[in-house]
Amino acid sequence: MNATRINDFNEIITGRRSIRNYDPSVKISKQEMTEILTEATLAPSSVNLQPWRFVVIDSEEGKATLAPLAKFNQTQVETSSAMIAVFVDMNSLDYADEIYDTAVQKGYMPAEVRDRQLPSIKGLLGTLSTEQFREMNVIDGGLVSMQLMLAARAHGYDTNPIGGYEKDQIAEAYGMDKDRYYPVMLISIGKAADTGYQSVRLPVESITEWK
């Protein structure tokens, strides 16, 4: 089933709700999910390393594995079209050459810029502690997660970002190296079965300083 595309940006951002209950009969095809993820990955990342990695959990077996790891979010697990586990790859620097070489091949970047930037990037990131590198990657994971939720809205679906799950177990539960792949969040996605609730935002005047 393909949802109706929404092209009004104001409707995308103002109509977004954290939806916990979905129509379980609605499935998202692999093709459409790939489109949503592709749009999400247009998000920015530090020196364009794109450290985000996704596990789309949409099978009965996959959801059964997730259920005990997301005990307080069973409705989302059971009714959503999919649960998307967002990780960051602590080996993301390994992809720098591929990313920058491809940028040169596509004409997005002059070769001399690549040749100047890559050694600097590798040198700088090589001085970071594991904790500093993880923090940098997790920020990028947050950026791609927000863009994923907005892309889902544009496709007519709703989402719920989830931070309360067994982060220390989820990588291994899906056959991933837990030392390499660090969990950022779960995102449920599907066709909303209810309208959700509007929520209050603090006024900009109380959270912003002008200097």
C-alpha positions as a Markdown table, in Angstrom:
| # | Residue | x | y | z |
|---|---|---|---|---|
| 1 | Met | 0.0 | 0.0 | 0.0 |
| 2 | Asn | 1.3 | 3.4 | -0.9 |
| 3 | Ala | 0.2 | 6.3 | 1.2 |
| 4 | Thr | -0.7 | 9.7 | -0.2 |
| 5 | Arg | 2.3 | 12.0 | -0.5 |
| 6 | Ile | 2.2 | 15.3 | 1.4 |
| 7 | Asn | 4.1 | 18.1 | -0.3 |
| 8 | Asp | 3.1 | 20.9 | 2.1 |
| 9 | Phe | 6.1 | 21.4 | 4.4 |
| 10 | Asn | 4.0 | 23.3 | 7.0 |
| 11 | Glu | 1.6 | 20.4 | 7.1 |
| 12 | Ile | 4.4 | 17.9 | 7.5 |
| 13 | Ile | 5.9 | 19.7 | 10.5 |
| 14 | Thr | 2.7 | 20.9 | 12.2 |
| 15 | Gly | 0.8 | 17.7 | 11.6 |
| 16 | Arg | 3.4 | 15.4 | 13.0 |
| 17 | Arg | 2.4 | 13.5 | 16.2 |
| 18 | Ser | 4.0 | 10.8 | 18.2 |
| 19 | Ile | 1.7 | 8.0 | 17.3 |
| 20 | Arg | 1.7 | 4.8 | 19.4 |
| 21 | Asn | -1.3 | 3.0 | 17.8 |
| 22 | Tyr | -1.2 | 2.0 | 14.1 |
| 23 | Asp | -3.5 | 0.2 | 11.7 |
| 24 | Pro | -1.8 | -3.3 | 11.7 |
| 25 | Ser | -3.3 | -4.1 | 8.2 |
| 26 | Val | -1.2 | -1.4 | 6.6 |
| 27 | Lys | 2.2 | -2.6 | 5.3 |
| 28 | Ile | 5.0 | -0.5 | 3.8 |
| 29 | Ser | 6.7 | -2.1 | 0.8 |
| 30 | Lys | 10.4 | -2.5 | 0.8 |
| 31 | Gln | 10.5 | -0.2 | -2.2 |
| 32 | Glu | 8.7 | 2.6 | -0.4 |
| 33 | Met | 10.6 | 2.1 | 2.8 |
| 34 | Thr | 13.8 | 2.4 | 0.7 |
| 35 | Glu | 12.5 | 5.7 | -0.6 |
| 36 | Ile | 11.8 | 7.0 | 2.9 |
| 37 | Leu | 15.3 | 5.9 | 4.1 |
| 38 | Thr | 16.9 | 7.4 | 1.0 |
| 39 | Glu | 15.2 | 10.8 | 1.8 |
| 40 | Ala | 16.3 | 10.5 | 5.4 |
| 41 | Thr | 19.9 | 10.0 | 4.5 |
| 42 | Leu | 20.0 | 13.4 | 2.8 |
| 43 | Ala | 20.4 | 14.7 | 6.4 |
| 44 | Pro | 23.8 | 16.4 | 7.1 |
| 45 | Ser | 26.5 | 14.6 | 9.0 |
| 46 | Ser | 29.9 | 15.5 | 10.4 |
| 47 | Val | 32.4 | 15.7 | 7.5 |
| 48 | Asn | 29.8 | 13.7 | 5.6 |
| 49 | Leu | 30.7 | 10.4 | 7.1 |
| 50 | Gln | 27.0 | 9.3 | 7.3 |
| 51 | Pro | 27.5 | 7.0 | 10.3 |
| 52 | Trp | 23.8 | 6.0 | 10.5 |
| 53 | Arg | 22.8 | 2.4 | 10.0 |
| 54 | Phe | 19.3 | 1.1 | 10.0 |
| 55 | Val | 17.6 | -2.2 | 10.8 |
| 56 | Val | 14.0 | -2.3 | 9.5 |
| 57 | Ile | 12.1 | -4.7 | 11.7 |
| 58 | Asp | 8.9 | -5.6 | 9.9 |
| 59 | Ser | 8.6 | -9.4 | 10.0 |
| 60 | Glu | 6.8 | -11.4 | 12.7 |
| 61 | Glu | 10.1 | -13.0 | 13.6 |
| 62 | Gly | 11.9 | -9.7 | 13.8 |
| 63 | Lys | 9.2 | -8.1 | 16.0 |
| 64 | Ala | 9.1 | -11.2 | 18.2 |
| 65 | Thr | 12.8 | -10.6 | 18.8 |
| 66 | Leu | 12.2 | -6.9 | 19.6 |
| 67 | Ala | 9.2 | -7.3 | 21.9 |
| 68 | Pro | 11.1 | -8.3 | 25.1 |
| 69 | Leu | 13.6 | -5.5 | 24.4 |
| 70 | Ala | 10.9 | -2.8 | 24.2 |
| 71 | Lys | 8.7 | -3.9 | 27.1 |
| 72 | Phe | 7.0 | -0.5 | 27.5 |
| 73 | Asn | 6.3 | 0.0 | 23.9 |
| 74 | Gln | 4.4 | -3.1 | 23.0 |
| 75 | Thr | 1.6 | -1.3 | 21.1 |
| 76 | Gln | 4.0 | 0.2 | 18.7 |
| 77 | Val | 5.8 | -3.1 | 18.2 |
| 78 | Glu | 2.6 | -5.0 | 17.6 |
| 79 | Thr | 0.7 | -2.6 | 15.4 |
| 80 | Ser | 3.3 | -0.6 | 13.4 |
| 81 | Ser | 4.2 | -1.4 | 9.8 |
| 82 | Ala | 7.8 | -1.5 | 11.0 |
| 83 | Met | 10.1 | -0.6 | 13.8 |
| 84 | Ile | 13.3 | 1.0 | 12.6 |
| 85 | Ala | 16.3 | 0.6 | 14.8 |
| 86 | Val | 18.8 | 3.5 | 14.2 |
| 87 | Phe | 22.4 | 2.8 | 15.0 |
| 88 | Val | 25.7 | 4.6 | 14.4 |
| 89 | Asp | 28.7 | 2.8 | 13.1 |
| 90 | Met | 31.8 | 3.4 | 15.2 |
| 91 | Asn | 33.9 | 2.4 | 12.1 |
| 92 | Ser | 32.3 | 5.1 | 9.9 |
| 93 | Leu | 35.7 | 6.6 | 9.2 |
| 94 | Asp | 36.4 | 3.4 | 7.1 |
| 95 | Tyr | 34.0 | 4.7 | 4.5 |
| 96 | Ala | 35.6 | 8.1 | 4.1 |
| 97 | Asp | 37.6 | 7.2 | 1.0 |
| 98 | Glu | 34.6 | 5.7 | -0.7 |
| 99 | Ile | 32.5 | 8.7 | 0.0 |
| 100 | Tyr | 35.0 | 11.3 | -1.1 |
| 101 | Asp | 36.1 | 9.3 | -4.1 |
| 102 | Thr | 32.5 | 9.0 | -5.3 |
| 103 | Ala | 32.0 | 12.7 | -4.8 |
| 104 | Val | 34.9 | 13.3 | -7.1 |
| 105 | Gln | 33.7 | 10.8 | -9.7 |
| 106 | Lys | 30.3 | 12.4 | -9.7 |
| 107 | Gly | 31.8 | 15.9 | -10.2 |
| 108 | Tyr | 30.6 | 17.1 | -6.8 |
| 109 | Met | 34.1 | 17.8 | -5.5 |
| 110 | Pro | 37.4 | 18.6 | -7.2 |
| 111 | Ala | 40.1 | 16.0 | -6.7 |
| 112 | Glu | 42.4 | 18.5 | -5.1 |
| 113 | Val | 39.8 | 19.3 | -2.5 |
| 114 | Arg | 39.4 | 15.6 | -1.6 |
| 115 | Asp | 43.2 | 15.2 | -1.5 |
| 116 | Arg | 43.5 | 18.2 | 0.9 |
| 117 | Gln | 40.5 | 17.3 | 3.1 |
| 118 | Leu | 40.8 | 13.6 | 3.6 |
| 119 | Pro | 44.2 | 13.6 | 5.4 |
| 120 | Ser | 43.0 | 16.4 | 7.6 |
| 121 | Ile | 39.7 | 14.6 | 8.4 |
| 122 | Lys | 41.5 | 11.4 | 9.2 |
| 123 | Gly | 44.1 | 13.2 | 11.3 |
| 124 | Leu | 41.5 | 15.1 | 13.3 |
| 125 | Leu | 39.2 | 12.2 | 13.9 |
| 126 | Gly | 42.1 | 10.0 | 14.8 |
| 127 | Thr | 42.8 | 12.2 | 17.8 |
| 128 | Leu | 39.3 | 11.8 | 19.2 |
| 129 | Ser | 38.6 | 9.5 | 22.1 |
| 130 | Thr | 36.0 | 6.7 | 21.6 |
| 131 | Glu | 33.5 | 8.8 | 23.7 |
| 132 | Gln | 34.1 | 11.9 | 21.6 |
| 133 | Phe | 33.7 | 10.0 | 18.4 |
| 134 | Arg | 30.5 | 8.3 | 19.7 |
| 135 | Glu | 29.0 | 11.7 | 20.7 |
| 136 | Met | 29.7 | 13.1 | 17.3 |
| 137 | Asn | 28.1 | 10.1 | 15.6 |
| 138 | Val | 25.0 | 10.2 | 17.9 |
| 139 | Ile | 24.3 | 13.8 | 17.0 |
| 140 | Asp | 24.3 | 12.7 | 13.4 |
| 141 | Gly | 22.1 | 9.8 | 14.3 |
| 142 | Gly | 19.6 | 12.3 | 15.8 |
| 143 | Leu | 19.7 | 14.4 | 12.6 |
| 144 | Val | 18.9 | 11.4 | 10.4 |
| 145 | Ser | 16.2 | 10.2 | 12.7 |
| 146 | Met | 14.3 | 13.5 | 12.6 |
| 147 | Gln | 14.6 | 13.6 | 8.8 |
| 148 | Leu | 13.3 | 10.1 | 8.7 |
| 149 | Met | 10.2 | 11.0 | 10.7 |
| 150 | Leu | 9.6 | 14.0 | 8.4 |
| 151 | Ala | 10.1 | 11.9 | 5.3 |
| 152 | Ala | 7.6 | 9.4 | 6.7 |
| 153 | Arg | 5.1 | 12.2 | 7.1 |
| 154 | Ala | 5.6 | 13.2 | 3.5 |
| 155 | His | 4.7 | 9.7 | 2.5 |
| 156 | Gly | 1.5 | 9.8 | 4.6 |
| 157 | Tyr | 2.8 | 7.8 | 7.6 |
| 158 | Asp | 3.3 | 8.6 | 11.2 |
| 159 | Thr | 6.0 | 7.7 | 13.6 |
| 160 | Asn | 7.1 | 7.6 | 17.3 |
| 161 | Pro | 10.7 | 8.0 | 18.4 |
| 162 | Ile | 11.5 | 5.6 | 21.3 |
| 163 | Gly | 14.5 | 5.8 | 23.6 |
| 164 | Gly | 13.2 | 3.4 | 26.3 |
| 165 | Tyr | 14.4 | 0.0 | 25.2 |
| 166 | Glu | 17.3 | -2.4 | 26.0 |
| 167 | Lys | 20.0 | -0.6 | 24.2 |
| 168 | Asp | 22.7 | -2.9 | 25.6 |
| 169 | Gln | 21.1 | -6.0 | 23.9 |
| 170 | Ile | 19.6 | -4.8 | 20.6 |
| 171 | Ala | 22.7 | -5.0 | 18.4 |
| 172 | Glu | 23.5 | -8.6 | 19.3 |
| 173 | Ala | 19.8 | -9.5 | 19.1 |
| 174 | Tyr | 20.0 | -8.8 | 15.4 |
| 175 | Gly | 23.4 | -10.4 | 14.8 |
| 176 | Met | 25.4 | -7.1 | 15.0 |
| 177 | Asp | 28.7 | -6.3 | 16.7 |
| 178 | Lys | 27.6 | -4.3 | 19.8 |
| 179 | Asp | 31.1 | -2.7 | 20.1 |
| 180 | Arg | 30.8 | -1.4 | 16.5 |
| 181 | Tyr | 27.1 | -0.5 | 16.3 |
| 182 | Tyr | 25.8 | 1.9 | 18.9 |
| 183 | Pro | 22.0 | 2.3 | 19.3 |
| 184 | Val | 20.5 | 5.8 | 18.9 |
| 185 | Met | 16.7 | 5.1 | 19.0 |
| 186 | Leu | 13.8 | 3.1 | 17.8 |
| 187 | Ile | 11.3 | 4.6 | 15.4 |
| 188 | Ser | 7.9 | 3.1 | 14.9 |
| 189 | Ile | 6.3 | 3.8 | 11.6 |
| 190 | Gly | 2.9 | 3.1 | 10.1 |
| 191 | Lys | -0.6 | 4.4 | 9.3 |
| 192 | Ala | -2.0 | 6.1 | 12.4 |
| 193 | Ala | -5.0 | 4.4 | 14.0 |
| 194 | Asp | -5.8 | 7.5 | 16.0 |
| 195 | Thr | -5.0 | 11.2 | 15.8 |
| 196 | Gly | -2.6 | 11.3 | 18.7 |
| 197 | Tyr | -2.3 | 14.4 | 20.9 |
| 198 | Gln | -1.1 | 17.9 | 20.3 |
| 199 | Ser | 1.6 | 18.9 | 22.6 |
| 200 | Val | 2.8 | 22.2 | 24.0 |
| 201 | Arg | 6.0 | 23.9 | 23.0 |
| 202 | Leu | 7.8 | 26.5 | 25.1 |
| 203 | Pro | 7.7 | 29.9 | 23.6 |
| 204 | Val | 10.8 | 30.9 | 21.6 |
| 205 | Glu | 11.1 | 34.0 | 23.8 |
| 206 | Ser | 11.7 | 31.9 | 26.9 |
| 207 | Ile | 14.3 | 29.5 | 25.3 |
| 208 | Thr | 16.3 | 32.0 | 23.1 |
| 209 | Glu | 18.7 | 34.7 | 23.8 |
| 210 | Trp | 19.6 | 37.4 | 21.3 |
| 211 | Lys | 23.1 | 38.9 | 21.5 |
